[in-house]
Amino acid sequence: MTMEQDTREFWEGHYRRRERIWSGKVNPVFAGIVEPLAPGRALDLGCGEGADAVWLARHGWQVDAVDVSATALERAAGHAGETGTADRIAFHQVDLVEEFPEGRFDLVSAQFLQSPLEFPRAGVLRRAFAALNPGGLLLVVDHAAGPPWSEHAHEMEFPTPQSTLAELGLAEDEVLVERAETVERAATGPAGEHGHLLDGVLVLRRR
Ligand SMILES: C[S@@+](CC[C@H](N)C(=O)[O-])C[C@H]1O[C@@H](n2cnc3c(N)ncnc32)[C@H](O)[C@@H]1O
């Protein structure tokens, strides 16, 4: 089996095993950063079931949203239809290991673009930064720790905003680092557990 098939099948399995998990809610960290921006053209990498893409479209953005999972994209397109945002979102099935969407963007968003499979994330994020218009933002939000209700939380490894920034290897004169920090937010686990999640937040502006 090729790496491309592996990736597709893994994420297809991930979505097919569950009913759609759509809540319509976006991470408040994401909303807080994007809400003040003037809308333009956005690219959502690993859009999953489309909550962020729909939120962006509702806030006036023209969105390209990509994911490797056909099931996730079908659900995302369904949500876009239900919310009257379908005309502002183009969904594409793309394996980011193999290809990167065409175009120039004012915002490229990578929300929890993390995979247990072999995934050349730094290369993908470098291409994401290169796809920004001057003045555009790359927004990377990652799980910075396992959820407290997971028994495997302590065995997992996570990128930090600083390690992601270092991997990108950007020159000082091409980037303004607006935020590189870890933030905490309250969340509820699958069995109703209350706890806090840690998100790594990296906001880079292309000069
Ligand atoms: C942890 S989920 C995050 C989904 C969504 N961004 C969110 O915030 O809920 C990671 C997403 O990245 C997608 N993904 C993983 N590897 C990918 C790849 N190589 N190319 C495109 N999408 C990929 C998965 O299908 C999944 O939807």
PDBQT file of the ligand as one rigid body, heavy atoms in Angstrom, charges set to zero:
ROOT
HETATM    1  C1  LIG A 301      -7.153  16.369  13.743  1.00  0.00    +0.000 C 
HETATM    2  S1  LIG A 301      -8.138  16.639  12.317  1.00  0.00    +0.000 S 
HETATM    3  C2  LIG A 301      -8.546  18.374  12.406  1.00  0.00    +0.000 C 
HETATM    4  C3  LIG A 301      -9.759  18.732  11.593  1.00  0.00    +0.000 C 
HETATM    5  C4  LIG A 301     -10.214  20.200  11.665  1.00  0.00    +0.000 C 
HETATM    6  N1  LIG A 301      -9.227  21.100  11.118  1.00  0.00    +0.000 N 
HETATM    7  C5  LIG A 301     -10.566  20.603  13.090  1.00  0.00    +0.000 C 
HETATM    8  O1  LIG A 301     -10.020  21.587  13.579  1.00  0.00    +0.000 OA
HETATM    9  O2  LIG A 301     -11.408  19.937  13.701  1.00  0.00    +0.000 OA
HETATM   10  C6  LIG A 301      -6.919  16.597  11.033  1.00  0.00    +0.000 C 
HETATM   11  C7  LIG A 301      -7.528  16.729   9.650  1.00  0.00    +0.000 C 
HETATM   12  O3  LIG A 301      -6.481  16.757   8.689  1.00  0.00    +0.000 OA
HETATM   13  C8  LIG A 301      -6.823  15.922   7.611  1.00  0.00    +0.000 C 
HETATM   14  N2  LIG A 301      -5.565  15.413   7.032  1.00  0.00    +0.000 N 
HETATM   15  C9  LIG A 301      -4.658  14.621   7.635  1.00  0.00    +0.000 A 
HETATM   16  N3  LIG A 301      -3.646  14.343   6.794  1.00  0.00    +0.000 NA
HETATM   17  C10 LIG A 301      -3.925  14.980   5.632  1.00  0.00    +0.000 A 
HETATM   18  C11 LIG A 301      -3.278  15.076   4.368  1.00  0.00    +0.000 A 
HETATM   19  N4  LIG A 301      -2.142  14.423   4.127  1.00  0.00    +0.000 N 
HETATM   20  N5  LIG A 301      -3.840  15.839   3.403  1.00  0.00    +0.000 NA
HETATM   21  C12 LIG A 301      -5.018  16.500   3.639  1.00  0.00    +0.000 A 
HETATM   22  N6  LIG A 301      -5.690  16.439   4.803  1.00  0.00    +0.000 NA
HETATM   23  C13 LIG A 301      -5.150  15.682   5.784  1.00  0.00    +0.000 A 
HETATM   24  C14 LIG A 301      -7.670  14.819   8.221  1.00  0.00    +0.000 C 
HETATM   25  O4  LIG A 301      -8.514  14.157   7.299  1.00  0.00    +0.000 OA
HETATM   26  C15 LIG A 301      -8.445  15.583   9.284  1.00  0.00    +0.000 C 
HETATM   27  O5  LIG A 301      -9.660  16.077   8.781  1.00  0.00    +0.000 OA
ENDROOT
TORSDOF 0
